[in-house]
């Protein structure tokens, strides 16, 4: 099933601008500087803070007194929380996966014999999952902000970027407290706990989205399912719902153009309605039963869960508008301020807007068929002749055309059959109908196939009327 959710990278890349190469070659711009393992941390050497004047980085941490050891651990943890190597805590990229980050604690920490130092190490390791979640989210934001990732991923990445700004503000406040001497390692753990659940829930979503290269509807469904799993955690569920609203805004923008204008504005192939541009309306002139109506626009398999029950209605609404536009009748659903689909988010009121758009489009199409294309007149003719309301003309036709129909298909004269069908119609007063049936017989597979169409009364009708 994931095959339908994965992006066709080659097709999308051909339609989207390319990411500048310098944005990929400079890892410090994107947070990918952990790709290669380093023997020494460049950042640790360049970093300047209040501990530089009294520490020698090559000395084991066990050489310092207990209070200074705690300060060293807190300082390294604050660096790790923002994805930067510390003196005794380093970050390595292991393997080829996007989530293959590992945090290494200097061996001198584990060899420290003091019981208090053991507590510091264990407290530090409990914060590592939050550090890893930050790295995953930051890397996802950078990779999904590229043009080829699609509008839904762009909106999702923008919401994650705003969350990371709040996260970085929290780390900055903790660092300020640390520099004032008011932050202990237990206090650091206490202040980090509220963010742990939210960041881990988002990292789960990101891992799945990255593993299967989700775009469009697949991302929305993934966020919806994760929000349902977090129903018991109000804070995490609220955060995921905000992410859903942000990602939905881009998707609902595509949906709005379809149900209000009948146009698919989907550069990244994310919408759940596929357009087959190879099918043209001109094919209907050769075959009235062509696949244009059924296959020109069709539903994909990856439909957003919140639109699953309305998918057919949405498809039909856009089709109605598209048919009117193809007929040269420009129409657009009146979009009021309170009917903007992009403004509702998770509110079910957007379903009412979809229903209103469907009612408007179906009503306009019906009026167009009745007023411009005389639908009632054609239905009346079908009632009279096809449904045999005045079907006694068939008896007269069979009597008149008996000799002609007894011939082989190659010998039958189409012109004579047309005369034979017109005379019975005149007998049953078909001349009063604005639409007269003309039957054209063509040989097909050794038999005669009657192709029927409704046309206005021709000069031939007048000729036979005067003859009778």
HUVENUR-V109557 format. One record per residue. N is the residue number from 1. RES is the residue in one small letter. PSI is psi in whole degrees, -180 to 180 (999 if undefined). Layout:
N|RES|PSI + N|RES|PSI
This chain:
1|x|-26 + 2|x|-16 + 3|x|-32 + 4|x|-19 + 5|x|-15 + 6|x|149 + 7|x|138 + 8|x|91 + 9|x|-39 + 10|x|-44 + 11|x|-43 + 12|x|-40 + 13|x|-31 + 14|x|-21 + 15|x|-8 + 16|x|151 + 17|x|153 + 18|x|148 + 19|x|133 + 20|x|140 + 21|x|-32 + 22|x|-23 + 23|x|-21 + 24|x|-28 + 25|x|-13 + 26|x|92 + 27|x|-24 + 28|x|-14 + 29|x|-27 + 30|x|1 + 31|x|16 + 32|x|24 + 33|x|1 + 34|x|8 + 35|x|-36 + 36|x|137 + 37|x|139 + 38|x|142 + 39|x|-36 + 40|x|147 + 41|x|120 + 42|x|-38 + 43|x|-37 + 44|x|-34 + 45|x|-36 + 46|x|-15 + 47|x|133 + 48|x|128 + 49|x|-171 + 50|x|-14 + 51|x|-12 + 52|x|-33 + 53|x|-19 + 54|x|6 + 55|x|148 + 56|x|114 + 57|x|-23 + 58|x|-11 + 59|x|141 + 60|x|149 + 61|x|-25 + 62|x|-12 + 63|x|-14 + 64|x|163 + 65|x|169 + 66|x|-44 + 67|x|-38 + 68|x|-33 + 69|x|-42 + 70|x|-41 + 71|x|-39 + 72|x|-45 + 73|x|-44 + 74|x|-43 + 75|x|-42 + 76|x|-37 + 77|x|-39 + 78|x|-36 + 79|x|-42 + 80|x|-31 + 81|x|-23 + 82|x|16 + 83|x|28 + 84|x|139 + 85|x|146 + 86|x|-166 + 87|x|-41 + 88|x|0 + 89|x|120 + 90|x|154 + 91|x|128 + 92|x|148 + 93|x|111 + 94|x|132 + 95|x|-177 + 96|x|-6 + 97|x|157 + 98|x|-22 + 99|x|16 + 100|x|60 + 101|x|143 + 102|x|147 + 103|x|126 + 104|x|128 + 105|x|136 + 106|x|139 + 107|x|-28 + 108|x|-24 + 109|x|-47 + 110|x|-24 + 111|x|-8 + 112|x|134 + 113|x|-15 + 114|x|138 + 115|x|-34 + 116|x|-36 + 117|x|-36 + 118|x|-38 + 119|x|-40 + 120|x|-44 + 121|x|-44 + 122|x|-39 + 123|x|-38 + 124|x|-42 + 125|x|-27 + 126|x|-22 + 127|x|-15 + 128|x|-39 + 129|x|-36 + 130|x|-40 + 131|x|-42 + 132|x|-40 + 133|x|-40 + 134|x|-45 + 135|x|-42 + 136|x|-46 + 137|x|-42 + 138|x|-41 + 139|x|-37 + 140|x|-42 + 141|x|-44 + 142|x|-42 + 143|x|-35 + 144|x|2 + 145|x|-2 + 146|x|159 + 147|x|-40 + 148|x|-9 + 149|x|-15 + 150|x|160 + 151|x|-37 + 152|x|-45 + 153|x|-36 + 154|x|-46 + 155|x|-41 + 156|x|-43 + 157|x|-36 + 158|x|-40 + 159|x|-39 + 160|x|-37 + 161|x|-39 + 162|x|-38 + 163|x|-41 + 164|x|-31 + 165|x|-41 + 166|x|-40 + 167|x|-45 + 168|x|-33 + 169|x|-38 + 170|x|-44 + 171|x|-39 + 172|x|-39 + 173|x|-39 + 174|x|-40 + 175|x|-37 + 176|x|-44 + 177|x|-36 + 178|x|-41 + 179|x|-25 + 180|x|-4 + 181|x|23 + 182|x|8 + 183|x|123 + 184|x|171 + 185|x|-31 + 186|x|-38 + 187|x|-38 + 188|x|-44 + 189|x|-39 + 190|x|-44 + 191|x|-23 + 192|x|-21 + 193|x|-41 + 194|x|-29 + 195|x|-15 + 196|x|-51 + 197|x|-43 + 198|x|-46 + 199|x|-37 + 200|x|-39 + 201|x|-41 + 202|x|-35 + 203|x|-32 + 204|x|-45 + 205|x|-43 + 206|x|-39 + 207|x|-45 + 208|x|-43 + 209|x|-37 + 210|x|-38 + 211|x|-39 + 212|x|4 + 213|x|50 + 214|x|145 + 215|x|162 + 216|x|-125 + 217|x|-34 + 218|x|-38 + 219|x|-43 + 220|x|-43 + 221|x|-37 + 222|x|-43 + 223|x|-39 + 224|x|-45 + 225|x|-38 + 226|x|-36 + 227|x|-37 + 228|x|-37 + 229|x|-27 + 230|x|27 + 231|x|-28 + 232|x|-11 + 233|x|103 + 234|x|-44 + 235|x|-45 + 236|x|-42 + 237|x|-40 + 238|x|-40 + 239|x|-44 + 240|x|-35 + 241|x|-35 + 242|x|-39 + 243|x|-39 + 244|x|-43 + 245|x|-41 + 246|x|-45 + 247|x|-34 + 248|x|-32 + 249|x|-40 + 250|x|-40 + 251|x|-41 + 252|x|-24 + 253|x|-41 + 254|x|-43 + 255|x|-38 + 256|x|-43 + 257|x|-33 + 258|x|-48 + 259|x|-16 + 260|x|-23 + 261|x|-16 + 262|x|28 + 263|x|135 + 264|x|108 + 265|x|78 + 266|x|83 + 267|x|-33 + 268|x|10 + 269|x|50 + 270|x|-23 + 271|x|151 + 272|x|5 + 273|x|124 + 274|x|143 + 275|x|124 + 276|x|96 + 277|x|-11 + 278|x|-21 + 279|x|123 + 280|x|156 + 281|x|-22 + 282|x|-20 + 283|x|-21 + 284|x|-22 + 285|x|-26 + 286|x|-34 + 287|x|110 + 288|x|-19 + 289|x|29 + 290|x|167 + 291|x|12 + 292|x|-50 + 293|x|-37 + 294|x|-29 + 295|x|-10 + 296|x|-44 + 297|x|130 + 298|x|161 + 299|x|141 + 300|x|178 + 301|x|-33 + 302|x|87 + 303|x|135 + 304|x|139 + 305|x|-33 + 306|x|-7 + 307|x|5 + 308|x|-41 + 309|x|-17 + 310|x|8 + 311|x|-45 + 312|x|-40 + 313|x|-42 + 314|x|-44 + 315|x|-46 + 316|x|-38 + 317|x|-49 + 318|x|-36 + 319|x|-43 + 320|x|-47 + 321|x|-38 + 322|x|-39 + 323|x|-44 + 324|x|-38 + 325|x|-38 + 326|x|-26 + 327|x|6 + 328|x|11 + 329|x|99 + 330|x|125 + 331|x|146 + 332|x|135 + 333|x|127 + 334|x|118 + 335|x|108 + 336|x|169 + 337|x|-35 + 338|x|5 + 339|x|13 + 340|x|120 + 341|x|-30 + 342|x|-7 + 343|x|2 + 344|x|-25 + 345|x|-124 + 346|x|0 + 347|x|135 + 348|x|2 + 349|x|-21 + 350|x|-24 + 351|x|-35 + 352|x|-37 + 353|x|-39 + 354|x|-42 + 355|x|-40 + 356|x|-41 + 357|x|-39 + 358|x|-45 + 359|x|-41 + 360|x|-46 + 361|x|-43 + 362|x|-38 + 363|x|-42 + 364|x|-41 + 365|x|-40 + 366|x|-42 + 367|x|-38 + 368|x|-43 + 369|x|-36 + 370|x|-43 + 371|x|-46 + 372|x|-35 + 373|x|12 + 374|x|57 + 375|x|-41 + 376|x|-40 + 377|x|-40 + 378|x|-38 + 379|x|-34 + 380|x|-41 + 381|x|-38 + 382|x|-41 + 383|x|-43 + 384|x|-43 + 385|x|-46 + 386|x|-38 + 387|x|8 + 388|x|31 + 389|x|-35 + 390|x|47 + 391|x|2 + 392|x|-12 + 393|x|-23 + 394|x|-35 + 395|x|-45 + 396|x|-38 + 397|x|-44 + 398|x|-35 + 399|x|-44 + 400|x|-39 + 401|x|13 + 402|x|-48 + 403|x|-38 + 404|x|-39 + 405|x|-18 + 406|x|-12 + 407|x|168 + 408|x|158 + 409|x|-37 + 410|x|-20 + 411|x|-14 + 412|x|137 + 413|x|122 + 414|x|-39 + 415|x|-40 + 416|x|-38 + 417|x|-36 + 418|x|-40 + 419|x|-41 + 420|x|-30 + 421|x|-28 + 422|x|-38 + 423|x|-47 + 424|x|-34 + 425|x|-38 + 426|x|-34 + 427|x|-38 + 428|x|22 + 429|x|37 + 430|x|-12 + 431|x|-18 + 432|x|-9 + 433|x|138 + 434|x|-21 + 435|x|124 + 436|x|136 + 437|x|131 + 438|x|125 + 439|x|122 + 440|x|123 + 441|x|131 + 442|x|139 + 443|x|134 + 444|x|114 + 445|x|35 + 446|x|0 + 447|x|171 + 448|x|128 + 449|x|126 + 450|x|117 + 451|x|113 + 452|x|142 + 453|x|156 + 454|x|127 + 455|x|164 + 456|x|159 + 457|x|130 + 458|x|176 + 459|x|-26 + 460|x|-35 + 461|x|-43 + 462|x|-37 + 463|x|-45 + 464|x|-28 + 465|x|-43 + 466|x|-31 + 467|x|-38 + 468|x|999
